[in-house]
Amino acid sequence: MSVMSTITVTVPATTANLGPGFDCIGAALSLYNRFQFSRLEPSATEKLKITVTGAEAAKVKTDESNLAYVAFVTLYDRLNQSAPPVAIHI
């Protein structure tokens, strides 16, 4: 059995931050955030590599405080495993 080396997670945008009332009128958005997680080789000197493209990319944290990375580590914590070295592209 082979281990998947890359997985992409697509998260739809929400109307929650638009202001009051937008959620109850059913505003539809065709905006998404895409997160691609790829295993780094265990021998890699970097244990975390985060790259970001798109509008506002400069505002996204690229260190261990990045929420995508925090969620990744939390998943492995819940599985009682150590998180492997990972490259995340947002």
N, C-alpha and C positions, 0 to 999 in steps of 0.2 A: 504494500500500500504506500503510495507516495504522499508526501506532505505538500499541501498547496503553498506556493511561495509568494503569491500575490493575491490580495483580495481588495475589491473596490466596494465602498459603502456610499450610497447616494441618499442624501437626506433632503427632503423637500423643505422649502422655506415656509415660514409661518406668518400669519397675519397678526400675531400677538403683539408685535412691536409697532404696528401701524397706528395704533390708538384705539380708544373705546369704540365698539360698535362694528368693527370690521369683521370680527369672528362670527357675529350673528347674521350678517348679510351674506355670508358665504363667499367672500371675495376669493377668487382663484388666482394663484400665482404659479407661474411656470419657471420658478427659480429653484435652483438646487445647489447644495454644497456636495462636492465629491471628495472622498478621502480614499487614497490608495495606499494600502499597507503592504510593504514588501520586506521579506526577511533579508537581513544583512548576514553575510557569512560570519560564523562564530569567531573567526580569526580577525575580523575587521577591527581596526583601531577605534573606530567610532561605534558606539552602542546605540546612538540615535542620530538620525539625519532627517530634518524636516525642511521641505521646500514648499513654497507657496507661490501661486500665480493668480492673476486676476486683479480686479479692482480692490483697492484697500489691502493688497498683499503685504505692504510694509507694516501694517498695524497688527499682523498676526504674529504671536510669539512663536519662536522656533527653538525653544529650549524645553526642559522637562516640565515646565508649567503649562505647556500647550494642552488644551482640554481634550483634544483627540488622543494625545499621548497618555494623559491621565486616565482616560477611559480604557485605553489599551492595557495599561498596567493593572488597572482595577479588575479587568476581566481575568487576567492571569492570576491575580491575588485570590479571586473567588474560586479559581480552579486549583489553588494551592500549588501553583507553579511559578517559576521565575519567568518574567517577560523576556523573550529573545531580543537580540539586537534588531532594530527595525528602521526602515526608511519610510517616512510618511510624506506623501505628496497631496497637498490641498489645493 
